[in-house]
Amino acid sequence: MTVNHPQSGAPCKISPRGASMIMRKVRDQPRTTRQDLVNDLKRAGTTVSKKTISNTLRRHGLKSCSARKVPLLKPAHVQAHLKFANDHLDDPEEEWEKVMWSDETIIELFGLNSTRRVWRKKKDEYNPKNTIPTMKHGGGNIILWGCFSAKGTGRLHRIEGRMDAAMYREILANNLLPSVRALKMGRVCVFQHDNDPKHTARATKEWLRKKHLKVLEWPSQSPDLNPIENLWRELKVRIAQQQPRSLKDLEKVCMEEWAKIPAAVCANLVKTYRKRIPGVRERTLIAVKPDGVQRRLVGQIMQRFEQRCFKLVGMKMLQAPEELLSQHYQELRMKPFYPSLLHYMTSGPIVVMVRVPASV
């Protein structure tokens, strides 16, 4: 006869009621820290460590993750996002295989390297193998334009100086067209680029028309929809592993590593692209900027969203820290208006709202 003996080990310090309390807290306030939860339980009469909090949350299927960055959108941006999702929700995979995706990015000389960790003994902290080289102001950066399709990566081009519409058309002529030919896209090619003024200039549109390039209608403020962002991340990881020591080396490594990205990686990004579309119709972060808050327009903006068949499911007023804004607007760092933009966004409180379509 088998006898079930009690299991060994100390009993859980957090009661089911306490576990429910902390689960409710992190569900309502995902940015709650472990120390906050320790303090909450202590006030309720239970003393535990942060490690116990972590174990309890993990048992309930939660883990600590970096918050995803999403664009702060105006009502017009939200409407454009929803229209894009509705227009392309049922597009077959073959349609996305016709698209040549493009974008620009900034590559820092010591970007990802600055956060790398090493295994070492205490006395070896300054061994060259265990250090990361640094320079004042980060060592500089380069700006790249690139493109890719389901068939592989296209050309990568370093942008020298300040790019205007004329320079952009020259980049397209010297890099986009050869990429279309090299990847054998043919006349079915659909070109994607964002709504930067240089991209939407009349002369640029006319140039694209003369080259018989169909352009994918693209919603503003939607880097999360562009799969090339995944390739930029792949490129930056590869560059960090090479550890270039100068901007000239950085450019050389960028070109080499971009060409080495397997076509299978590109094909998989396009193959899974359809999964991104439904997410656009779900939750979107919207912000009322300082002047809108000061002019007491929050109520009118909320009403405008409701009239357009959106439902607001969360709202908070906050003073946006400059560090957070500098991360959010990182792609605009080289723009002449960047300092004034940060000053404006920190000049007063903003109101952040989360919206979903009314049918969700």
C-alpha positions in Angstrom: 0.0 0.0 0.0 1.4 3.4 -1.1 1.3 6.1 1.5 1.5 9.8 0.5 3.7 11.6 2.9 3.8 15.4 3.2 6.3 17.0 0.9 9.5 18.3 2.5 10.6 21.9 2.4 9.5 25.1 4.0 5.9 26.3 3.4 5.4 29.3 1.1 5.8 32.5 3.1 3.1 34.3 1.0 -0.4 33.2 1.6 -2.9 32.7 -1.3 -4.5 35.9 -0.2 -1.1 37.7 -0.3 -0.3 36.2 -3.7 -3.7 37.4 -5.0 -2.9 40.9 -3.7 0.4 41.3 -5.4 -0.9 39.7 -8.6 -3.7 42.3 -8.6 -1.2 45.1 -8.0 1.2 44.1 -10.9 -1.8 43.6 -13.2 -3.1 47.1 -12.5 0.4 48.7 -12.3 2.9 46.7 -14.4 5.8 49.0 -13.5 5.5 48.2 -9.8 8.9 47.2 -8.4 9.7 44.2 -6.2 10.5 46.6 -3.3 7.0 48.1 -3.7 5.5 44.7 -3.3 7.7 43.8 -0.3 6.5 47.0 1.4 2.8 46.3 0.6 3.1 42.8 2.1 5.0 44.2 5.1 2.1 46.6 5.8 -0.2 43.7 5.6 1.8 41.8 8.2 4.0 39.5 6.0 7.7 40.0 5.8 9.4 38.5 2.7 12.4 39.2 0.5 12.5 40.4 -3.1 13.6 37.0 -4.1 10.4 35.5 -2.7 8.4 38.1 -4.6 10.2 37.1 -7.9 9.5 33.4 -7.2 5.9 34.0 -6.6 5.4 36.1 -9.7 7.2 33.5 -11.8 5.0 30.7 -10.5 2.1 32.8 -11.8 3.6 33.1 -15.3 5.1 36.6 -15.0 8.7 37.7 -15.6 10.5 41.0 -15.7 10.8 42.4 -19.2 11.8 45.6 -20.8 8.9 47.8 -21.7 8.4 48.0 -25.4 8.9 51.4 -27.0 5.9 52.5 -29.0 5.4 55.8 -30.9 3.3 58.6 -29.3 0.5 59.1 -31.7 -1.8 62.0 -32.6 -5.5 61.2 -33.5 -4.7 61.4 -37.2 -1.9 58.9 -36.8 -4.2 56.4 -35.0 -6.7 56.7 -37.8 -4.1 56.1 -40.4 -2.8 53.0 -38.5 -6.2 51.5 -38.3 -6.9 52.2 -42.0 -3.7 50.4 -42.9 -4.6 47.4 -40.8 -8.1 47.2 -42.2 -6.8 47.6 -45.8 -4.1 44.9 -45.5 -5.5 42.5 -42.8 -6.4 39.8 -45.4 -3.5 40.3 -47.8 -1.8 37.0 -48.7 1.8 36.3 -47.9 2.6 36.6 -51.7 1.7 40.3 -51.7 4.3 41.1 -49.0 6.9 39.2 -50.9 6.7 41.9 -53.6 7.6 44.6 -51.1 11.1 46.2 -51.0 11.3 47.6 -47.4 13.6 50.5 -46.6 14.6 52.9 -43.8 17.4 54.9 -42.3 19.1 54.2 -38.9 21.9 55.5 -36.7 24.7 53.2 -35.8 26.7 54.2 -32.7 30.4 53.4 -32.6 30.1 51.9 -29.1 26.4 51.3 -29.1 25.6 47.8 -27.9 29.1 47.2 -26.6 28.4 49.6 -23.8 26.0 47.1 -22.1 28.0 43.9 -22.6 28.9 41.7 -19.6 32.1 39.7 -19.1 33.1 36.8 -16.9 36.3 37.8 -15.0 38.2 37.6 -11.7 38.1 40.6 -9.4 41.8 41.5 -10.1 41.3 41.3 -13.9 38.8 44.3 -14.2 41.2 46.3 -16.4 42.5 43.5 -18.6 41.8 44.7 -22.2 39.8 41.6 -22.8 37.4 42.7 -20.1 37.0 46.3 -20.9 34.9 48.3 -23.4 36.7 51.3 -25.1 34.9 54.6 -24.7 35.3 58.1 -26.0 33.8 61.4 -25.1 30.4 61.9 -26.6 30.1 58.2 -27.4 32.8 58.1 -30.1 30.4 59.3 -32.9 28.0 57.5 -35.2 27.1 57.0 -38.8 23.7 57.1 -40.5 22.8 54.4 -42.9 20.1 53.8 -45.6 19.2 50.2 -46.4 16.6 48.0 -48.0 15.6 44.4 -48.1 12.9 42.0 -49.5 11.9 38.4 -48.9 14.7 37.5 -51.3 17.5 39.0 -49.2 19.2 42.2 -48.2 19.7 45.0 -50.8 22.4 47.6 -50.8 23.5 49.6 -47.7 24.5 53.2 -48.1 26.2 55.6 -45.6 24.6 59.0 -45.6 27.2 61.8 -45.5 26.1 65.2 -44.3 22.5 66.4 -44.0 20.2 64.5 -46.4 17.7 66.5 -48.5 15.2 65.4 -51.1 17.8 65.6 -54.0 20.3 63.5 -52.0 17.5 61.0 -51.2 16.7 60.6 -54.9 20.4 60.0 -55.7 20.5 57.3 -53.0 17.5 55.6 -54.6 19.0 55.8 -58.0 22.4 54.3 -56.9 21.1 51.8 -54.4 17.4 51.0 -54.7 17.3 50.4 -58.4 20.4 48.1 -58.4 18.9 46.2 -55.4 15.6 45.6 -57.3 17.6 44.2 -60.2 20.0 42.1 -58.0 17.1 40.6 -56.1 15.1 40.0 -59.3 12.0 41.9 -58.1 10.9 42.9 -61.5 8.0 45.2 -62.3 5.9 43.7 -59.6 8.1 45.4 -56.9 6.3 47.6 -54.4 8.6 50.1 -52.6 8.0 51.0 -49.0 9.4 54.1 -47.3 8.0 56.2 -44.5 6.5 59.7 -44.7 9.6 61.8 -44.1 9.3 65.1 -46.0 12.2 64.1 -48.2 10.4 60.9 -49.2 7.1 62.6 -49.9 8.5 65.6 -51.8 6.9 66.3 -55.1 10.1 65.7 -57.0 10.7 62.4 -55.2 7.1 61.2 -56.1 7.7 62.2 -59.7 11.0 60.3 -59.8 9.4 57.1 -58.4 6.6 57.5 -61.0 9.0 57.8 -63.9 10.8 54.7 -62.7 7.5 52.8 -62.6 7.9 52.0 -58.9 4.6 51.5 -57.1 4.8 52.9 -53.5 3.1 51.3 -50.5 0.8 53.7 -48.8 2.4 54.0 -45.3 0.9 55.4 -42.0 3.1 58.0 -40.2 4.7 57.2 -36.9 4.8 53.4 -37.5 8.3 52.1 -37.2 6.9 49.1 -35.3 5.2 48.0 -38.6 8.4 48.0 -40.6 10.2 44.6 -40.5 13.5 46.3 -41.4 13.7 47.3 -37.7 14.4 43.7 -36.9 17.3 43.7 -39.4 18.7 46.8 -37.9 18.8 45.1 -34.6 20.4 42.0 -36.1 23.0 44.3 -37.7 23.8 46.1 -34.5 24.3 42.8 -32.6 26.7 41.6 -35.3 28.6 44.9 -35.2 28.9 44.7 -31.4 30.6 41.3 -31.7 33.2 42.8 -34.1 34.0 45.7 -31.9 35.1 48.3 -34.5 37.4 51.0 -33.0 36.9 53.9 -35.5 34.1 55.3 -37.7 35.9 54.0 -40.8 36.1 50.5 -39.3 32.4 50.8 -38.3 31.3 51.6 -41.8 33.4 48.7 -43.2 31.9 46.2 -40.6 28.4 47.5 -41.3 28.7 46.8 -45.0 30.3 43.3 -44.5 27.8 42.2 -41.8 24.8 43.5 -43.7 25.8 41.4 -46.7 26.2 38.3 -44.5 22.6 38.4 -43.1 21.1 35.2 -44.6 18.3 35.4 -47.1 16.4 33.0 -44.9 16.2 35.6 -42.1 14.7 38.1 -44.5 12.3 35.6 -45.9 11.1 34.7 -42.4 10.5 38.3 -41.5 8.3 38.7 -44.5 6.6 35.4 -44.0 5.5 36.3 -40.5 4.6 39.9 -41.4 0.9 39.2 -41.5 1.0 38.5 -37.7 1.9 42.2 -37.1 -1.3 43.6 -38.7 -3.9 42.5 -36.1 -1.9 44.1 -33.3 -2.4 47.5 -35.0 -6.1 47.1 -34.4 -5.6 46.4 -30.7 -3.9 48.8 -28.3 -2.2 52.1 -29.2 -0.5 54.7 -27.0 -1.6 58.3 -27.6 -0.1 61.4 -26.0 -1.6 64.9 -25.5 1.5 67.2 -25.6 2.1 70.0 -23.2 0.3 72.8 -25.1 -2.8 70.6 -25.5 -2.8 70.0 -21.7 -2.2 73.7 -20.9 -5.1 74.7 -23.3 -7.3 72.1 -21.6 -8.0 70.2 -24.8 -7.8 66.7 -23.2 -11.6 66.4 -23.0 -12.1 67.4 -26.6 -9.4 65.0 -27.8 -11.0 62.2 -25.9 -14.4 63.0 -27.4 -12.9 63.1 -30.9 -11.5 59.5 -30.4 -14.9 58.3 -29.2 -16.6 59.8 -32.2 -14.2 57.9 -34.5 -15.3 54.6 -32.9 -12.3 54.3 -30.5 -12.5 53.3 -26.8 -10.0 54.7 -24.3 -9.0 52.1 -21.7 -6.4 54.0 -19.7 -5.2 57.5 -19.1 -2.4 59.1 -17.0 -1.0 62.6 -16.6 2.8 62.7 -16.1 5.9 64.9 -16.5 7.9 63.0 -19.1 11.6 62.7 -18.0 14.2 63.9 -20.5 16.0 60.6 -20.5 12.8 58.7 -21.6 12.1 61.3 -24.3 15.7 61.1 -25.6 15.3 57.4 -26.0 11.9 57.8 -27.7 13.1 60.4 -30.2 16.5 58.8 -30.8 16.0 58.7 -34.5 15.7 62.5 -34.5 18.9 63.2 -32.7 20.7 64.5 -35.8 17.8 66.9 -36.7 18.4 70.6 -36.0 15.1 70.9 -34.1 16.0 68.0 -31.7 17.1 70.2 -28.7 14.0 72.4 -29.0 11.8 69.3 -29.3 13.1 67.9 -26.0 12.7 71.3 -24.3 9.1 71.6 -25.6 8.1 68.0 -24.4 9.5 68.7 -20.9 8.0 72.2 -20.6 4.9 70.8 -18.9 2.9 67.7 -18.2 1.6 65.4 -20.9 -1.5 63.1 -20.8 -0.9 59.5 -22.1 -3.9 57.5 -23.1 -4.4 53.9 -24.4 -7.0 53.3 -27.1 -8.6 50.3 -28.7 -11.1 50.1 -31.5 -14.7 50.1 -30.0 -15.2 46.6 -31.3 -12.2 45.1 -29.4 
